[in-house]
Amino acid sequence: MIPTIHETPPVTQTPPPIGSVPSADPLTARYLAELPALLESDYGKWIVYTDDGLRKIAKTKTELYLYCLDVLKLKEEHFILRYIEPDPGPDVESMYLYR
């Protein structure tokens, strides 16, 4: 007896609305929650979130990166940098690893 093969239709996912993507990282979750307002006020800029709740916006990633390392004396694992743009979807963390 030959088993019957059932084809399942391809899964098409609709991206979730901006700001609603769950994240295991609380800093990324905060960014995504604030994203709708950020798009209106600071689209195209960079934002940093730190473990202690700091949030700072600047025109360049380098400016924020140096601020965190040199001024705040933070290690890289204690802050995230994000470019303010429409939500890229559930892979938001991986998209910024090499930016």
C-alpha positions, 0 to 999 in steps of 0.5 A: 500500500502506497501512502497518500501524500497530502500537499499543504498549501504554502503558508502566506504570512501577513506581516504584523502591524508596526509596533506589534512584533514580540521580541525576546529582547526587552530593548528591541521590544521597547523600540518596536513599541515606540516605532510608530511615534518615532516614524513620525518624529525622527524617521531616518535617524538612529536611536539607542536604548540602554539597559538602564532606560536611556533613550537617545536619538542622533543622525548617525550610528557612529555618534551614538555608538561612541556616546555609549562606549566613551561617555557612558562606558557601556559594554556592547551587550548593554545597549542596542542601536536601531535605525528608525524606519518602518518595521522590517518584521519578525527578523528585526534583530538579525537585520541590524547585526551588520548595519 
